[in-house]
Amino acid sequence: MSSALCPLRVDLRAIAGSFHLYGSFVDGAPYGSGHINDTYAVRFDQAGTPVRYILQRINSRVFRDVPGLMENIQRVTEHAAHARATGRRDSIRRVLTLVPTRAGGVFHRDAEGNCWRCYLLIEKAHPFDLVENPRQAFEAARAFGEFQRALVDLPGPRLNETIPGFHDTRRRLETLKRTMAANPRDRVAKAWAELDFVLSREAMVDVLLDLQERGEIPERITHNDTKFNNVLLDESTNEAVCVVDLDTVMPGLALYDFGDMVRSATNSALEDERDLSKVAMRMPIYEGLVSGYLASAGSFLTPAERAHLAFSGKLITLEIGLRFLTDYLEGDVYFKTRSPDHNLDRCRNQFALVRSIEQHESAMQCAAERIIKVACES
């Protein structure tokens, strides 16, 4: 059984009617390509002007504390919106805006128990699955760095952990080991090479955790899913407009976010690509990421955080690969899949990228040090 939500006939008109939306419902359709939640764009006629909104059915199998998740998103978006309120005409496009329910909340629970939320749809801006040039990489990294910076001074209690231990690589590895031993779907024999790949790199998984324990890397509020397609780029200027998909915003390490940028943006192929000869780490894209991230986040990063930018990409790529591998061994219970070996194919793709990063790691480290030096001198 996949963790994808069960297919259903959605009455989008009725769901939309539970939110403070004005005008007449026109239509709605599936939107985007996310692995976890079900997303729809709905269109309303407001006095002759078409206006679109995003409706999302939250996957409560993955996000079991929906009230806690939505509390996080409400606090983060309101604080970030205040931080971005610079008088710009397009400031409403810079942060996701939750639409309240008619009952006064931030999510709606339907008669079947499904939880729904609603956002303003940011028009004339789109996500991209594959980074095409260093400028796009710069923009995406700058946006995620600005997102982190806007939340440095978030007041109040610690955010809820929507998925406890989400980027705890040691915990992820121990889960893989237990699943390997249990072999619940009799798939271990098909994945021996991938399991050996992970286990031979076990020493990597504790590096950032040890730095955090020694106080060299602080806990921060992080996005925790910084794929390139979680940033919207303006269709006219290609400027990064808004960071989206905030379900995993919670306490974490800044390097988790940067590492996932490296993983998702530098790959020359999509993560579903089965031809591993097409998978490679692209140095120009990596340099664009470092430059963009330091342009917005450089002011608050510690020396240890700056020193591990290159390493973080290797670590998070390994981690995401072992997550795909664990899900494959468990029977595809988390990520949406389109074939029996889909998660295994994704895992192999990620491990091919780890190999490429390892081949370029010295050059990546030198590039990061050079860009950091330039940033400090400017």
For each residue, the residues with C-beta under 8 A, 3 or more apart:
1: 331 332 333
2: 332 333 334 335 336 337
3: 36 59 61 62 332 333 334 335 336
4: 35 36 59 336 337
5: 8 37 38 57 59 61 114
6:
7:
8: 5 112
9:
10: 15 38 40 57
11: 14 15
12: 15 16 25 28 40 42 55
13: 16 17 25 28
14: 11 17 18
15: 10 11 12 18 19 55 108 110 116
16: 12 13 19 21 25 28 42 44 53 55 118
17: 13 14 21 25 102
18: 14 15 101 102 103 108 110 116
19: 15 16 53 99 100 101 102 108 118
20: 99 100 101 102
21: 16 17 25 44 53 99 118
22: 44 46
23: 44 45 46 47 51
24: 44 45
25: 12 13 16 17 21 28 42 43 44
26: 42 43 44 45 50
27: 42 43
28: 12 13 16 25 40 41 42 43 55
29: 40 41
30: 38 39 40
31: 39 40 41 54
32: 39 127
33: 129 229
34: 37 39 245
35: 4 335 336
36: 3 4 59 62 247 335 336
37: 5 34 56 57 58 59 247
38: 5 10 30 56 57 59
39: 30 31 32 34 54 55 56 57
40: 10 12 28 29 30 31 54 55 56
41: 28 29 31 52 53 54 55 121
42: 12 16 25 26 27 28 52 53 54 55
43: 25 26 27 28 50 51 52
44: 16 21 22 23 24 25 26 50 51 52 53
45: 23 24 26 48 49 50 51
46: 22 23 49 50 51
47: 23
48: 45
49: 45 46
50: 26 43 44 45 46
51: 23 43 44 45 46
52: 41 42 43 44 121 123
53: 16 19 21 41 42 44 99 118 119 120 121
54: 31 39 40 41 42 118 119 120 121
55: 12 15 16 28 39 40 41 42 116 117 118
56: 37 38 39 40 116 117 118 119
57: 5 10 37 38 39 114 115 116
58: 37 63 66 69 107 114 115 116 117 247
59: 3 4 5 36 37 38 62 63
60: 63 64 66 113 114 115
61: 3 5 64
62: 3 36 59 163 334
63: 58 59 60 66 69 162 163 247
64: 60 61
65: 68 69 160 162
66: 58 60 63 69 70 107 115
67: 70 71 107
68: 65 71 72 160 162
69: 58 63 65 66 72 73 160 162 247
70: 66 67 73 74 106 107 117
71: 67 68 74 75 160
72: 68 69 75 76 159 160 162 246 249 250
73: 69 70 76 77 96 98 106 117 246 247 249
74: 70 71 77 78 98 106
75: 71 72 78 79 154 156 159
76: 72 73 79 80 151 154 159 221 246 249
77: 73 74 80 81 95 96 97 98 246
78: 74 75 81 82
79: 75 76 82 83 150 151 154 155
80: 76 77 83 84 95 147 150 151
81: 77 78 84 85 91 94 95 97
82: 78 79 85
83: 79 80 150
84: 80 81 88 91 94 95 150
85: 81 82 91
86: 91
87: 91
88: 84 91 94
89:
90: 93 94 241
91: 81 84 85 86 87 88 94 95
92: 95 97 120
93: 90 122 125 241 242
94: 81 84 88 90 91 241 242
95: 77 80 81 84 91 92 242
96: 73 77 119 120 122 242 243 244 246
97: 77 81 92 119 120
98: 73 74 77 106 117 118 119
99: 19 20 21 53 118 119 120
100: 19 20 104 105 106
101: 18 19 20 104 105 106 107 108 118
102: 17 18 19 20
103: 18 108
104: 100 101
105: 100 101 108
106: 70 73 74 98 100 101 117
107: 58 66 67 70 101 115 116 117
108: 15 18 19 101 103 105 115 116 117 118
109: 113 114 115 116
110: 15 18 113 114 115 116
111:
112: 8
113: 60 109 110
114: 5 57 58 60 109 110
115: 57 58 60 66 107 108 109 110
116: 15 18 55 56 57 58 107 108 109 110
117: 55 56 58 70 73 98 106 107 108
118: 16 19 21 53 54 55 56 98 99 101 108
119: 53 54 56 96 97 98 99
120: 53 54 92 96 97 99
121: 41 52 53 54
122: 93 96 125 232 241 242
123: 52
124: 234 235 236
125: 93 122 232 233 234 235 241 242
126: 232 233 235
127: 32 228 229 230 231 232 233 244
128: 131 132 136 228 229 233
129: 33 228 229 270
130: 228 267 269 270
131: 128 136 137 140 228 265 266 282 285
132: 128 136
133: 136 137 284 285 288
134: 137 138 284 285 287 288
135: 138 139 238 288
136: 128 131 132 133 139 140 228 233 238 288
137: 131 133 134 140 141 228 265 266 285 286 288 289 292
138: 134 135 141 142 288 289 291 292 295
139: 135 136 142 143 231 233 238 239 240 292
140: 131 136 137 143 144 228 231 233 240 261 265 289 292
141: 137 138 144 145 258 261 265 288 289 290 291 292 293 296
142: 138 139 145 146 240 292 293 295 296
143: 139 140 146 147 231 240 241 242 243 292 296
144: 140 141 147 148 223 226 231 243 257 258 261 293 297
145: 141 142 148 149 292 293 294 295 296 297 298
146: 142 143 149 150 296 297
147: 80 143 144 150 151 223 243
148: 144 145 151 152 220 221 222 223 254 257 296 297 300
149: 145 146 152 296 297 299 300
150: 79 80 83 84 146 147
151: 76 79 80 147 148 154 220 221
152: 148 149 220 221 300
153:
154: 75 76 79 151 159 221
155: 79
156: 75
157:
158: 251
159: 72 75 76 154 221 249 250 251
160: 65 68 69 71 72 250
161: 164 165 166 250 251
162: 63 65 68 69 72 166 247 248 249 250
163: 62 63 166 248 250
164: 161
165: 161 168 171 172
166: 161 162 163 224 248 250 252
167: 224 252 253 256 316 319
168: 165 171 172 209
169: 172 173 204 205 206 208 209 315 318 319
170: 173 174 205 206 209
171: 165 168 174 175
172: 165 168 169 175 176 205 319 322 323 326
173: 169 170 176 177 198 202 205 322
174: 170 171 177 178
175: 171 172 178 179 326
176: 172 173 179 180 195 198 322 325 326 329
177: 173 174 180 181
178: 174 175 181 182
179: 175 176 182 183 184 326 329 330
180: 176 177 183 188 195 329
181: 177 178
182: 178 179
183: 179 180 186 187 188 329
184: 179 329 330 331
185: 329 330 331
186: 183 189
187: 183 190 191 328 329 331 344
188: 180 183 191 192 195 329
189: 186 192
190: 187 341 344
191: 187 188 194 195 325 328 329 344 347
192: 188 189 195 196
193: 196 197
194: 191 197 198 321 325 344 347 348 351
195: 176 180 188 191 192 198 199 325
196: 192 193 199 200
197: 193 194 200 201 351 354
198: 173 176 194 195 201 202 318 321 322 325 351
199: 195 196 202
200: 196 197
201: 197 198 204 205 318 354
202: 173 198 199 205
203: 206 207
204: 169 201 207 314 315 318
205: 169 170 172 173 201 202 209 315 318 319
206: 169 170 203 209 210
207: 203 204 210 211 308 311 315
208: 169 211 212 217 253 255 256 308 312 315
209: 168 169 170 205 206 212 213
210: 206 207 213 214
211: 207 208 214 216 217 304 308
212: 208 209 215 216 217 218 219 253
213: 209 210
214: 210 211
215: 212 218
216: 211 212 302 303 304
217: 208 211 212 253 254 255 302 304 305 308
218: 212 215 302
219: 212 251 252 253
220: 148 151 152 251 252 253 254
221: 76 148 151 152 154 159 249 250 251 252
222: 148 249 250 251 252 253 254 256 257
223: 144 147 148 226 230 243 246 248 249 257
224: 166 167 248 249 250 252 256 257 260
225: 230 245 247 248 260
226: 144 223 230 257 258 260 261 264
227: 230 260 264
228: 127 128 129 130 131 136 137 140 231 261 264 265
229: 33 127 128 129 264
230: 127 223 225 226 227 243 244 245
231: 127 139 140 143 144 228 240 241 242 243 244
232: 122 125 126 127 240 241 242 244
233: 125 126 127 128 136 139 140 238 239 240 241
234: 124 125 237 238 239 240 241
235: 124 125 126
236: 124
237: 234
238: 135 136 139 233 234
239: 139 233 234
240: 139 140 142 143 231 232 233 234
241: 90 93 94 122 125 143 231 232 233 234
242: 93 94 95 96 122 125 143 231 232
243: 96 143 144 147 223 230 231 246
244: 96 127 230 231 232
245: 34 225 230 248
246: 72 73 76 77 96 223 243 249
247: 36 37 58 63 69 73 162 225
248: 162 163 166 223 224 225 245
249: 72 73 76 159 162 221 222 223 224 246
250: 72 159 160 161 162 163 166 221 222 224
251: 158 159 161 219 220 221 222
252: 166 167 219 220 221 222 224 256 257
253: 167 208 212 217 219 220 222 256 257
254: 148 217 220 222 257 258 297 301 305
255: 208 217 258 259 305 308 309 312
256: 167 208 222 224 252 253 259 260 312 316
257: 144 148 222 223 224 226 252 253 254 260 261
258: 141 144 226 254 255 261 262 289 293 309 312 313
259: 255 256 262 263 312 313 314 315 316 317
260: 224 225 226 227 256 257 263 264 316 320
261: 140 141 144 226 228 257 258 264 265 289 293 313
262: 258 259 265 266 281 286 289 310 312 313 316 317 357
263: 259 260 266 267 313 316 317 320 350 353
264: 226 227 228 229 260 261 267 271
265: 131 137 140 141 228 261 262 285 289
266: 131 137 262 263 281 282 283 285 286 289 313 353 357
267: 130 263 264 270 271 279 280 281 282 349 353
268: 278 279 280 281 282
269: 130 273 275 278 279 280 349
270: 129 130 267 273
271: 264 267 346 349 350
272: 342 345 346 349
273: 269 270 276 278 279 349
274: 345 348 349
275: 269 278
276: 273 279 348 349 352
277:
278: 268 269 273 275
279: 267 268 269 273 276 349 352 353 356
280: 267 268 269 353 356
281: 262 266 267 268 286 313 353 356 357 359 360 364
282: 131 266 267 268 285 286
283: 266 286 287 360 363 364 367
284: 133 134 287 288
285: 131 133 134 137 265 266 282 288 289
286: 137 262 266 281 282 283 289 290 313 360 364 367
287: 134 283 284 290 291 367 371
288: 133 134 135 136 137 138 141 284 285 291 292
289: 137 138 140 141 258 261 262 265 266 285 286 292 293
290: 141 286 287 293 294 309 367 368 371 372
291: 138 141 287 288 294 295 371 375
292: 137 138 139 140 141 142 143 145 288 289 295 296
293: 141 142 144 145 258 261 289 290 296 297 298 309
294: 145 290 291 297 298 301 306 371 372 375
295: 138 142 145 291 292 298 375
296: 141 142 143 145 146 148 149 292 293
297: 144 145 146 148 149 254 293 294 300 301
298: 145 293 294 295 301 306 372 375
299: 149
300: 148 149 152 297
301: 254 294 297 298 305 306
302: 216 217 218 305 306
303: 216 306 307
304: 211 216 217 307 308
305: 217 254 255 301 302 308 309
306: 294 298 301 302 303 309 368 372
307: 303 304
308: 207 208 211 217 255 304 305 311 312
309: 255 258 290 293 305 306 312 313 368
310: 262 313 314 361 364 365 367 368
311: 207 308 314 315 361
312: 208 255 256 258 259 262 308 309 315 316
313: 258 259 261 262 263 266 281 286 309 310 316 317 357 364
314: 204 259 310 311 317 318 354 357 358 361
315: 169 204 205 207 208 259 311 312 318 319
316: 167 256 259 260 262 263 312 313 319 320
317: 259 262 263 313 314 320 321 350 353 354 357
318: 169 198 201 204 205 314 315 321 322 350 351 354
319: 167 169 172 205 315 316 322 323
320: 260 263 316 317 323 324 350
321: 194 198 317 318 324 325 346 347 349 350 351 353 354
322: 172 173 176 198 318 319 325 326 347
323: 172 319 320 326 327 334
324: 320 321 327 328 335 343 344 346 347 350
325: 176 191 194 195 198 321 322 328 329 343 344 347
326: 172 175 176 179 322 323 329 330
327: 323 324 330 332 333 334 335 343
328: 187 191 324 325 332 341 343 344 347
329: 176 179 180 183 184 185 187 188 191 325 326
330: 179 184 185 326 327 333 334
331: 1 184 185 187
332: 1 2 3 327 328 335 337 342 343
333: 1 2 3 327 330
334: 2 3 62 323 327 330
335: 2 3 35 36 324 327 332 342 343 346
336: 2 3 4 35 36
337: 2 4 332 340 342 343
338: 342
339: 342 345
340: 337
341: 190 328 344 345
342: 272 332 335 337 338 339 345 346
343: 324 325 327 328 332 335 337 346 347
344: 187 190 191 194 324 325 328 341 347 348
345: 272 274 339 341 342 348 349
346: 271 272 321 324 335 342 343 349 350
347: 191 194 321 322 324 325 328 343 344 350 351
348: 194 274 276 344 345 351 352
349: 267 269 271 272 273 274 276 279 321 345 346 352 353
350: 263 271 317 318 320 321 324 346 347 353 354
351: 194 197 198 318 321 347 348 354 355
352: 276 279 348 349 355 356
353: 263 266 267 279 280 281 317 321 349 350 356 357
354: 197 201 314 317 318 321 350 351 357 358
355: 351 352 358 359
356: 279 280 281 352 353 359 360
357: 262 266 281 313 314 317 353 354 360 361 364
358: 314 354 355 361
359: 281 355 356
360: 281 283 286 356 357 363 364
361: 310 311 314 357 358 364 365
362: 365 366
363: 283 360 366 367
364: 281 283 286 310 313 357 360 361 367 368
365: 310 361 362 368 369
366: 362 363 369 370
367: 283 286 287 290 310 363 364 370 371
368: 290 306 309 310 364 365 371 372
369: 365 366 372 373
370: 366 367 373 374
371: 287 290 291 294 367 368 374 375
372: 290 294 298 306 368 369 375 376
373: 369 370 376 377
374: 370 371 377 378
375: 291 294 295 298 371 372 378
376: 372 373
377: 373 374
378: 374 375
